[in-house]
Amino acid sequence: MNINEKDFLSAVEDHKGILYKLSKIYMDDPLDREDLFQEMLLQLWRSYGSFKAQSKFSTWMYRVALNTALVYIKKEKKSPKSDSLIEDIDVIDKSDHHEKEEQLTYFYQAVKQLNEIEKALIFFFLEGFSHREIAGQLGISEVNARVKLNRTKDKLQEIIKKQGYEF
């Protein structure tokens, strides 16, 4: 294994949560999630030669992985089924396990009903990106990112309420 491969594998290992989260947001079926994960990993490897370290690796990884997910969905014509339940929800705190699991289930079901750009906005928001960083990732203005994010959060709340979850 050459130094380039080691650097790549180490960087991906440090940030693989990005790929898992994107796969989970865009695909319901575990096999589809795995396929998308592998496709993102492949595209990252293919693009690694063009990574010039002008930004953080994770920022570059977000961009490549998100673009890959969007293209994959269109190319494969795979769309998540909004009525399926998420069975493999990660819960950190063992107390209130059932309540947190229920909240996450409602949340992921609601996210599945958003369009691809809205899913990306929510993903970046949950990852702690600023409006400026979200704008840079999506190629839109900072004001546009702020407006779209606020509208998406409102839409997400409405979807969750319609599902019958009480805040």
Residue, then its C-alpha position, 0 to 999 in steps of 0.5 A: m500500500n503506498i503512502n497515498e492509499k494510507d492517507f486516504l484510508s486514514a482520512v476516510e476512517d476519521h470521517k466515515g460517519i459522514l458517509y453513514k449519515l448521508s446513506k441513512i438520510y437518502m436510503d431506507d433499505p439497508l442494502d440500498r444504504e450499503d450500495l450508496f455507501q460503497e458508491m460514495l467511497l468509490q467516488l471519493w477514491r476516484s476523486y482523491g487525486s484532485f484533492k489539493a488540501q485547500s479545504k479540510f478533508s471533511t469539507w471536500m468529503y461532504r461535497v463529493a459524497l453529497n454529489t455522489a448521493l444525488v447523482y446515484i439517486k437520479k441514475e438508479k431511480k432509487s427513492p426512499k420509501s417514506d412509510s418504512l420504519i428505521e430499525d437501526i437507530d443509534v441511541i447513546d443514552k440508555s435512559d429514556h431509550h424508548e422515547k429517544e428511539e420514538q423521536l428519532t423514528y419520527f424524525y427520520q420518517a419526516v426527513k425521508q419526505l423532504n426533497e434531496i436539497e432539503k435533506a442536504l440542508i438538514f444534514f449540514f445543519l445537524e452537522g453544525f455547519s454555519h449558513r456560510e458553510i452550507a452555502g459554500q457546499l451547495g453553491i448558493s448564497e448565504v442568505n439563500a441558505r438561511v432562508k431555505l434552511n428555515r423553510t425546511k425546518d418549518k416543513l420538517q416540523e409540519i411533517i412531524k406534526k402530521q405524523g401525530y408526534e406531539f412536541 
